[in-house]
Amino acid sequence: MGAYIAALDQGTASSRALLFDREQQVIGITQKEVSVLYPREGWVEQDPREIYSSQYAVMLELLIKHGIRAAGKWDRTFSPLMDETPR
């Protein structure tokens, strides 16, 4: 396992990336809003390309902000964490 754990969270209105250390302390959070369309009552639509690009953007921003590079070329490394929630 790397020195850090990165987690992505996709909510209805925003994408979020969180960075944890080995002691499971949150050391960083980045968030970006995503567009939400309501074509009918009780319906929600979103552009999957916008979700993907916002997830990529928050992860990249988080890693850059904390000087972490996934390729291991810097002295800090991280392990990704994934949890898929069906909607």
Beta strands, then each sheet from edge to edge (+ up, - down):
strand 1: 4-10
strand 2: 14-21
strand 3: 26-33
strand 4: 78-81
sheet 1: 3+ 2- 1+ 4+
end
